[in-house]
Structures are given as C-alpha cells and as structure tokens.
Amino acid sequence: MRRRSNNKKKQNLFSKIFSKNTDSTTIPEKVVLGAIALIVTFIIVSMVSGVSALMKIGSKSMPRSVDVSSNGPVNILLLGMDIGDPSQVDNQSIKRTDTIMVANYNPQNKKMHLVSIPRDTLININGKNAKINSVYAIAGYPKIKSEVEKLLNVNINYIVKIDYNAFREIIDAIGGIEMKIDRNMIYDDEGQNLHINFKAGETVTLDGKKAEEFFRWRKNNDGSGFANGDLDRIENQQKFISKVIEKCTSPFIMFRVPKIMSALGDNIETNMSSFEVLNYGLKFSNIKKENTIMATTAGTPKTINGESFLIFDKSANKDILSSLVSSTSSRNLPENISKDDIRIKILNATKINGLAAKEEKELNSMGYKKIDTGNTELSDKSVILSNNDDKLQVILQDLNIKNTDRKENKTEYNDYDVIIILGKDFATLDE
C-alpha cells in the first residue's frame, strides 16, 4: 500500500510538470495522459528492478539493528572507509573509517541532522589512547558503534559502511555533481595512486573518480591547504553532500533509480534489510533542502605523546546533542552507571553451542567487562532480568531484547546485577 501511495504522489507531481506550460488546444489530452502513463510505468519498473538489486544488501558481521517504530526517529551510523593498502584491496582489517557521520531523521518534523565526527577524536581502547577512525580496524563494528553512542548520547539503530568504490559508482549513477572550485587543489600520492588537480575558480562536473579526489583532498604538494586540517575537510565534504542531496531530491532522479540501486546493492554493507533501505530512501527523498542540517562535533586540539588528538567537548556540543533524538528515548542514561561496573550473567537457553560466549564477546567490545556465561533450560523467548532499573536501562541500549522482568531470588543469580537469557528467538535474530 505504501508503494502505491508514493507512486500516486509521483504521478501527481509529473502531472503538474506536464500541465504547467501547456493547454489542451495545443497538446491532445490523450498524448498528455499517455506521456504520464509512460513515466509512471517507468517509475514502477525502476522500483521493481531497484528492489531486486537491493536484495543483495546485508551484513553477517555487523551488530543486530535496533527496531524503530514507523513514526519514531532513527539514527544511522555512516562509515566511509579509506583505501587502506592499494596492494591489499580486500584486506578490511587495515582500513580505517575516514568519514564518520550520524544521520538522524525525525519523521515528526521531517528534519534530517547529519553530524560528522572528526577522525582524530580521542577515545580509549583497552586503556590506551586512540583516534576514533582506528576503532573499526582494532575492534570492529560493535566498538565503533558504542563509541559513537557514548559521544553523542544516542542509540544507533542501523550501520551503513561504504568504501570509495561504492562512493564512485553512486556518484556516477546519479550523473555526477557540479561544483565550483574555490581554491587550488593539487596533490599527488603515488603510494595510493591518488592524483588531484583542480584549479580555483573553475566549475567542474565531478564524476565518481573526481568526486573521490575532491572529497579526500586536505593539502597541496607544497604543503598549503586547509588551515584546520580534517575539520576544514569535513566542511568541504558537507558542501559536496549538500549538492548530492539537492540532486537526489529532484523528481528527475527517478530515471536513475536502477543504476543507483545497483550501485548500492553491489558495494554497501549494512544491517538494514533491503526493504528498510528502500523505505528510508523514499522518506529521505522527500526531505526539503532547508530541513537538512549539517554539523561537526567540536573539540579541543591536544598533542599527547607526540600524537595529535581532538578532545571531545561536551559543553561545546550541547546544541548538537540536544538536536539528536534517540529512537527509543533521549538516551538520558544514569551518569553514575558505568558499563564496566555492571555484573552480567549470560545464559544460553538454546541448543546452539557457543551462543552465550559469542554474545559475551560482543558485549565486551561495547565496554562491559564483568561477564560470566552458562547454560539454562531451553526457552523460546529471550529475557533480561534485573532488579536495578538504572543498570537495566543502560544494557537495554545495547541489546535487541525487548522482554524484561525482575530477577528471581535464586542463589546462582545473587552475584549479578543483570541476567541475560538467550532464547530461540535471539538465535534467529543472530543468524
């Protein structure tokens, strides 16, 4: 029903376009109706072929997504990967998240907030200082997800990872982006086979390859470039993204849907289902340009042991934090509760060997350290048991288990704040 409604809207839109500067005396009514019917038919075919391409989208390595109600706000973590080692293009472990953004969409006010996190932002991994762009290579998706959640005080519902190959194909699919170049951008890196050459004042139609060059540039061969390094580069990227959004919200983008869907299906990894991608894609395409707000988290530059970091400043980011609405709550978690202080027992209530140990590893990567595992009698339903509402609230942000109950007075539960029972339904979600 939703697709039929959207097609009807598009039919009305194209009807307006065709009728705006014509009258029935110059163009027969049947010709106008025939043209509209042809366009609507093309849209339907495009959507069908798009769904077929989107069926390839998915991920076996990302954390499970967090459900969102149809009218609830959603937070999507967008990860843009660097090339890594050009001689080892398939080696994901050495790639870093060159771009980290959170897209927050609120269907109530139809606003989209895009928040960029500078890659030099300081975080802590196993007691050691690290830059947030290295988290994925060191500890994978769960850790980068939890670090972003901690910084922005939100729940991440979905993750989308895109590499530069996908970036290039998507920009080519939408027909390129016209950009006015406001400074000389001349840089060569033989190691990455990267060669950038744009002249100040020229207007260039950026295809996928040139868009990648524009997106990645920070400095010239002579050392000149952005005064504030990565922060200025993010601002440049946001200008480019604004142009992409402007082009993708044009009604004529529908003619490019098959190529766009194919590029998405071939090159993107996400824990969203193909239909969730399509659903949100349709919603996002209707966002007005003035309702897309871009921002970058602020911080204080600091050199630690000879390495430069950006120290996240909570007070300086007050406006950004208040603008992001979590899908389940405003994530007002108890400030006196630390994840590594919560004592957890995970019990496997299925016949699947190692399910509890697997979940222990995932929770470890999110910052929970005091975890024991075991087995219990078989159960179809998963449940989290706790008598401490604050600690329960914290762990509910990281587990896709909706059933909760009070902790029974059992001897084997006495040493734990939270008991997680993994049932058959959890095993199904985890596949």
C-alpha positions in Angstrom: 0.0 0.0 0.0 2.9 2.4 0.8 4.4 2.0 -2.7 1.1 2.6 -4.4 0.7 5.8 -2.4 4.2 7.0 -3.3 3.6 6.3 -7.0 0.3 8.3 -6.8 2.2 11.2 -5.4 4.8 11.0 -8.2 2.0 10.7 -10.7 0.5 14.0 -9.4 4.0 15.6 -9.4 4.6 14.7 -13.1 1.0 15.7 -13.9 1.9 19.2 -12.6 5.1 19.3 -14.6 3.4 18.3 -17.8 0.4 20.6 -17.4 2.3 23.7 -16.1 3.0 25.3 -19.5 0.6 23.5 -21.8 -3.1 23.6 -22.7 -5.5 21.1 -24.3 -5.7 23.1 -27.5 -2.1 22.5 -28.4 -1.4 19.1 -27.0 -4.2 16.5 -27.2 -5.3 15.2 -23.8 -4.6 11.6 -24.8 -0.9 12.5 -25.6 -0.5 14.1 -22.1 -2.1 11.1 -20.4 0.0 8.7 -22.5 3.2 10.5 -21.5 2.2 10.5 -17.8 1.4 6.8 -18.0 4.7 6.1 -19.7 6.6 7.9 -16.9 4.6 6.2 -14.1 5.2 2.8 -15.8 9.0 3.6 -15.9 8.9 4.5 -12.2 7.3 1.2 -11.3 9.7 -0.8 -13.4 12.6 1.2 -11.8 11.3 0.4 -8.3 11.0 -3.3 -9.1 14.5 -3.5 -10.6 15.7 -1.5 -7.6 14.2 -3.9 -5.1 15.9 -6.8 -7.0 19.3 -5.1 -6.7 18.7 -4.2 -3.0 18.1 -7.9 -2.2 21.9 -8.2 -2.3 22.3 -5.7 0.6 23.1 -7.1 4.0 25.8 -8.0 6.5 26.8 -11.0 8.6 29.4 -9.2 10.7 27.5 -6.1 11.9 25.7 -5.9 15.3 22.0 -6.5 15.1 19.9 -3.5 14.2 17.6 -1.8 16.8 14.0 -1.7 15.8 12.4 1.6 15.1 8.6 2.4 15.2 7.2 3.7 11.9 6.8 7.2 13.4 9.9 7.1 15.6 13.2 8.9 15.0 16.1 6.9 13.6 19.9 7.2 13.9 22.0 5.7 11.2 25.8 5.4 11.6 27.5 6.1 8.2 31.1 4.8 7.9 33.2 5.8 4.9 36.3 3.6 4.6 39.7 4.7 3.3 41.5 2.6 0.7 44.0 1.0 3.1 46.8 -0.6 1.2 46.2 -0.4 -2.6 48.1 -3.7 -2.9 45.7 -5.4 -0.5 42.3 -4.0 -1.5 40.4 -6.9 0.1 42.1 -6.6 3.5 39.4 -4.9 5.6 41.4 -5.1 8.8 43.8 -2.4 7.7 41.1 0.0 6.5 40.1 3.0 8.7 36.9 4.9 8.9 38.0 8.1 7.0 34.5 9.5 7.4 32.2 9.0 10.4 28.7 10.5 10.4 25.4 10.0 12.1 22.2 10.7 10.1 19.3 11.4 12.5 15.9 11.6 10.9 12.8 12.6 12.8 9.6 11.8 10.9 7.6 14.1 13.1 9.2 17.3 11.9 10.7 15.7 8.7 14.2 17.0 9.6 17.5 15.3 8.9 20.6 16.1 11.0 23.9 15.0 9.6 26.6 15.1 12.3 30.3 14.5 11.4 32.8 13.2 13.9 36.4 14.2 13.2 38.6 11.2 12.7 41.2 12.5 15.2 38.6 12.5 18.1 40.2 10.9 21.2 38.8 7.7 22.5 40.1 4.9 24.8 40.6 1.3 23.7 41.8 -1.2 26.4 43.3 1.6 28.5 45.2 3.2 25.6 44.6 6.5 23.7 43.4 6.0 20.1 41.8 8.1 17.4 38.2 7.2 16.6 38.9 6.4 13.0 41.1 3.5 14.1 38.4 1.8 16.2 36.9 -0.3 13.3 40.3 -1.8 12.4 41.1 -2.6 16.0 37.8 -3.7 17.5 35.2 -3.9 14.7 31.6 -2.7 14.4 30.4 -3.1 18.0 33.1 -0.9 19.3 32.8 2.0 16.8 29.0 1.8 17.4 29.3 2.0 21.2 31.9 4.8 21.0 29.7 7.0 18.7 26.7 6.3 21.0 28.8 7.4 24.0 30.0 10.6 22.3 26.6 11.7 21.0 24.4 10.2 23.8 22.2 8.4 21.3 21.1 4.9 20.2 22.4 3.8 16.9 19.7 1.9 15.1 21.5 1.0 11.9 25.0 1.0 10.4 25.9 1.6 6.8 29.5 1.1 5.6 30.6 2.4 2.2 34.0 2.3 0.6 35.4 4.6 -2.1 34.5 2.1 -4.9 30.8 2.4 -3.8 31.1 6.1 -3.5 32.4 6.4 -7.1 29.7 4.2 -8.5 26.9 6.1 -6.7 28.1 9.5 -7.9 28.4 8.1 -11.5 24.9 6.6 -11.1 23.3 10.0 -10.2 25.1 11.6 -13.2 27.9 13.5 -11.3 27.9 16.6 -9.3 28.6 20.1 -10.5 31.0 22.0 -8.1 32.6 25.4 -8.2 36.2 25.0 -7.0 37.2 27.8 -4.6 40.9 27.0 -4.1 43.7 25.2 -5.9 43.7 21.5 -5.0 46.8 19.9 -6.3 48.1 16.8 -4.6 49.8 13.5 -5.7 50.3 10.3 -3.7 52.0 7.6 -5.7 51.5 5.1 -3.0 47.7 5.3 -3.2 47.7 6.1 -6.9 45.9 9.4 -6.0 46.3 12.4 -8.2 44.2 15.5 -7.6 44.2 18.6 -9.9 41.6 21.3 -9.5 42.1 25.0 -10.2 40.5 27.8 -8.2 37.6 29.5 -10.0 36.7 26.7 -12.3 33.4 24.8 -12.3 33.7 21.1 -12.7 31.3 18.3 -13.1 32.6 15.7 -10.7 32.2 12.1 -11.8 32.8 9.3 -9.3 36.6 9.4 -9.6 36.9 13.2 -9.5 34.3 13.4 -6.6 36.5 11.0 -4.6 39.5 13.3 -5.2 37.5 16.4 -4.1 36.2 14.5 -1.1 39.6 13.4 0.1 41.7 16.5 -0.5 43.3 18.2 2.5 46.5 19.7 1.3 48.6 20.5 -1.8 52.0 19.2 -2.7 53.6 22.4 -1.5 52.1 22.0 2.0 49.4 24.6 1.6 45.8 23.6 2.2 43.2 23.6 4.9 44.3 25.6 7.9 42.4 23.3 10.3 43.1 20.1 8.5 40.4 17.4 8.9 37.9 19.9 10.4 38.0 22.1 7.2 37.9 19.0 5.0 34.7 17.9 6.8 33.2 21.3 5.9 34.2 20.8 2.3 32.6 17.4 2.3 29.4 18.8 3.7 29.2 21.3 0.8 29.5 18.3 -1.6 26.9 16.3 0.3 24.5 19.2 0.2 24.8 19.2 -3.6 24.2 15.4 -3.7 21.1 15.8 -1.5 19.9 18.6 -3.8 20.3 16.4 -6.9 18.8 13.2 -5.3 15.7 15.1 -4.2 14.9 16.2 -7.7 11.9 14.3 -9.2 14.0 13.5 -12.3 16.4 11.4 -10.2 13.8 8.6 -10.6 15.1 8.0 -14.1 18.4 6.9 -12.5 16.9 4.6 -9.8 18.1 1.3 -11.4 21.7 2.4 -11.6 21.6 3.9 -8.1 20.1 0.7 -6.7 22.6 -1.5 -8.5 25.5 0.6 -7.0 24.0 0.3 -3.6 23.4 -3.4 -3.8 26.9 -4.2 -5.1 29.0 -2.0 -2.8 27.4 -1.3 0.6 27.4 -3.3 3.8 24.6 -2.6 6.3 22.5 -4.3 8.9 19.4 -2.7 7.4 17.1 -5.0 5.4 16.6 -4.3 1.7 13.1 -3.1 2.4 14.3 -0.8 5.2 16.8 0.7 2.8 14.0 1.3 0.3 11.6 2.6 2.9 14.0 5.2 4.3 15.3 6.0 0.8 11.7 7.1 -0.1 11.3 9.1 3.1 14.7 10.8 2.7 13.9 11.7 -0.9 11.0 13.9 0.3 13.1 15.9 2.8 13.2 19.6 2.0 16.7 21.1 1.5 16.1 23.6 4.4 15.3 20.7 6.7 18.7 19.1 6.2 21.1 20.4 8.9 24.8 19.6 8.9 27.1 19.9 11.8 30.5 18.8 13.1 31.3 17.9 16.7 33.6 20.4 18.4 36.7 19.6 20.4 40.0 20.9 21.7 43.2 20.0 19.8 45.8 18.4 22.1 49.1 16.7 21.5 49.6 13.6 23.6 53.0 11.7 23.5 53.7 13.4 20.2 50.4 12.5 18.6 47.7 15.0 17.8 44.1 14.4 19.0 40.8 16.3 19.2 39.3 16.1 22.7 35.5 16.0 22.6 34.0 18.9 24.4 30.5 18.1 25.8 29.6 21.7 26.6 30.7 22.9 23.2 28.5 20.3 21.6 25.4 21.0 23.6 23.3 22.1 20.7 24.2 19.1 18.6 23.5 16.7 21.4 20.1 18.2 22.1 19.2 18.1 18.4 19.7 14.3 18.1 16.7 12.3 19.3 17.1 8.6 20.0 14.7 6.1 18.5 13.7 4.7 21.9 14.3 7.6 24.3 16.6 10.7 24.5 19.1 8.3 25.9 19.2 10.1 29.3 21.2 7.3 30.8 22.2 7.4 34.5 25.5 9.2 34.6 26.6 7.3 37.7 26.5 4.0 36.0 29.5 2.7 34.1 29.2 -0.3 31.8 32.3 -2.0 33.2 30.7 -1.9 36.7 27.6 -3.9 35.7 27.9 -7.6 36.7 26.3 -9.8 34.0 25.5 -13.5 33.6 24.6 -14.6 30.1 22.7 -17.9 29.9 22.2 -19.9 26.8 18.7 -21.3 26.6 19.1 -22.9 23.1 20.8 -25.9 21.6 23.3 -23.7 19.8 26.8 -24.2 21.2 28.7 -21.1 22.0 25.8 -18.6 21.7 26.4 -17.1 25.2 30.2 -16.9 24.6 29.6 -15.1 21.3 27.3 -12.5 23.0 29.9 -12.1 25.8 32.5 -11.2 23.2 30.2 -8.6 21.6 29.3 -7.0 24.9 33.0 -6.9 25.9 33.6 -4.8 22.8 30.9 -2.4 23.9 32.6 -1.8 27.3 31.0 -4.5 29.5 33.8 -6.3 31.3 32.3 -8.3 34.2 30.5 -11.1 32.4 30.1 -14.8 33.1 28.3 -17.3 30.9 26.5 -20.6 31.3 23.5 -22.7 30.2 20.0 -22.9 31.4 16.8 -24.8 30.5 15.5 -24.4 26.9 13.3 -21.3 26.2 11.7 -19.9 23.1 11.8 -16.3 24.4 14.8 -14.2 25.4 14.6 -12.0 28.5 16.7 -9.7 30.6 16.3 -10.0 34.4 17.3 -7.2 36.8 16.2 -5.5 40.0 18.3 -2.4 39.3 16.4 -0.2 36.9 19.4 2.1 36.2 21.6 -0.8 35.1 18.8 -2.4 33.2 18.3 0.9 31.3 22.0 1.0 30.3 22.1 -2.5 28.9 18.8 -2.2 27.1 20.5 0.4 24.8 22.9 -2.3 23.5 20.7 -5.4 23.3 17.9 -6.1 20.9 15.8 -7.9 23.6 12.5 -6.3 24.5 11.3 -8.7 27.3 12.4 -7.7 30.8 11.4 -9.0 34.2 12.5 -8.8 37.9 15.4 -11.0 38.9 14.3 -14.1 40.8 15.8 -14.9 44.2 18.0 -17.7 43.0 21.4 -18.5 44.5 23.0 -18.5 41.1 21.7 -15.0 40.4 22.9 -13.4 43.6 26.3 -12.2 42.4 24.9 -10.5 39.3 23.1 -7.2 38.5 21.7 -8.4 35.2 20.8 -11.9 33.9 20.5 -12.3 30.1 18.7 -15.4 29.0 19.2 -16.1 25.3 16.2 -17.9 23.8 15.4 -19.4 20.5 14.1 -16.0 19.2 17.5 -14.5 19.9 19.3 -17.2 18.0 17.1 -16.5 15.0 17.9 -12.8 15.1 21.6 -13.6 15.3 21.7 -15.6 12.1 
